[in-house]
């Protein structure tokens, strides 16, 4: 299912706005959905509001950024597949690989899961890998299991 570029930009703005309205921490962190090509989502946040005493990105901010990135790709896919569901993180494992001392970019690729079963009243389990980069250097990785339940 192909979506026009202007529609993708509108979806990214809507996603960022949804985060900021429903998860106040995301607005403080200045999380932004930056790029989406119908399968891969990139999300970033500036270092300044997320800095720790070592002048690197706070581990909680890293975790939050990667959690929102996984949640965001499911939200976007629901929009594309024209279904609705409530998305929750059920399990997560994060690896902090290197300190982050500049604006990071979290990236996730959609594993082509069919969400249409939500319309039939079934939940969907999505296992996602989110990787966080500074320039081209991998600084953290996150494996998350998200559950999407049909919205009533």
C-alpha positions in Angstrom: 0.0 0.0 0.0 1.7 3.2 -1.2 1.1 6.5 0.4 1.9 10.0 -1.0 4.9 11.8 0.4 2.7 14.7 1.7 0.5 12.2 3.5 3.5 10.6 5.1 4.7 14.0 6.3 1.2 14.6 7.8 1.3 11.2 9.5 4.8 12.0 11.0 3.5 15.3 12.4 0.4 13.6 13.7 2.5 11.0 15.4 4.8 13.5 17.0 1.7 15.5 18.2 0.1 12.3 19.6 3.2 11.6 21.6 3.5 15.1 22.9 -0.2 15.3 23.9 -0.4 11.8 25.5 3.1 11.3 26.9 4.3 14.6 28.5 7.9 13.3 28.8 8.1 13.0 25.0 7.4 16.7 24.7 10.0 17.6 27.3 12.5 15.4 25.5 11.6 17.0 22.2 11.1 13.7 20.5 10.4 14.0 16.8 9.3 11.5 14.2 11.6 12.5 11.4 11.4 10.1 8.4 9.1 7.3 7.3 9.0 5.4 4.1 6.1 3.1 4.8 8.3 0.5 6.5 11.2 2.2 8.2 10.8 4.9 10.9 13.5 7.3 12.2 12.9 9.2 15.4 15.3 11.7 17.1 15.6 14.0 20.1 18.2 16.7 20.8 20.8 16.0 23.4 20.3 19.1 25.5 17.1 18.2 27.3 18.2 14.6 27.7 21.7 15.0 29.1 23.1 13.4 32.3 25.9 14.4 34.6 28.4 12.9 32.2 27.3 15.2 29.4 25.9 12.2 27.5 22.4 11.1 26.9 20.5 9.9 30.0 19.8 6.1 29.9 16.1 6.7 30.6 15.9 9.1 27.6 17.5 6.5 25.4 15.1 3.8 26.6 12.1 6.2 26.1 13.2 7.2 22.6 13.6 3.6 21.5 10.3 2.6 23.1 8.4 5.4 21.3 10.1 4.5 18.0 8.7 0.9 18.2 5.3 2.1 19.3 5.4 4.7 16.5 6.0 2.3 13.7 3.0 0.2 14.9 0.8 3.3 15.1 1.9 4.3 11.5 1.2 0.8 10.2 -2.3 0.9 11.8 -3.0 4.1 9.9 -1.7 2.6 6.6 -3.6 -0.7 7.1 -6.7 1.3 8.2 -7.2 -0.5 11.5 -7.2 0.6 15.1 -5.8 -0.9 18.3 -4.3 0.0 21.6 -0.5 -0.5 21.6 1.4 -1.5 24.7 5.0 -2.5 25.4 4.9 -6.0 27.0 8.6 -6.7 27.2 11.8 -4.9 26.4 15.5 -5.6 26.5 18.0 -2.7 25.9 21.7 -2.8 25.3 23.7 0.4 25.9 26.7 0.0 23.6 28.4 3.5 23.5 27.9 6.9 25.1 25.7 9.3 23.1 27.1 12.8 23.0 25.3 14.2 20.0 21.7 14.0 18.5 20.8 10.3 18.2 18.6 8.7 15.6 16.5 5.7 16.5 15.5 3.5 13.6 13.0 0.6 13.3 12.0 -1.5 10.3 8.4 -2.9 10.1 8.5 -6.7 9.9 5.5 -6.8 7.6 3.0 -8.1 10.2 -0.7 -8.1 9.1 -2.7 -6.0 11.5 -6.1 -6.7 9.9 -6.9 -9.4 12.5 -7.5 -6.5 14.9 -10.8 -5.9 13.0 -11.8 -9.5 13.8 -11.2 -8.9 17.5 -7.8 -10.6 17.8 -4.7 -9.1 19.3 -1.4 -8.8 17.5 2.1 -9.5 18.9 4.9 -7.5 17.3 8.6 -8.1 18.1 10.6 -5.2 17.0 14.3 -4.3 16.9 15.1 -0.6 17.3 18.7 0.6 16.8 20.0 3.9 18.0 22.8 5.6 16.0 25.0 8.7 16.4 26.0 9.4 12.9 26.7 5.9 11.6 27.8 4.5 15.0 25.5 2.0 16.7 25.1 3.2 20.3 22.2 1.2 21.6 19.8 -1.5 20.6 16.3 -2.4 21.9 14.3 -5.5 21.4 10.7 -4.9 22.3 7.6 -7.0 22.2 4.5 -4.9 21.7 0.9 -6.1 22.0 -1.8 -4.4 20.1 -5.4 -5.1 21.2 -8.6 -4.3 19.3 -10.1 -1.0 20.3 -13.7 -1.4 21.5 
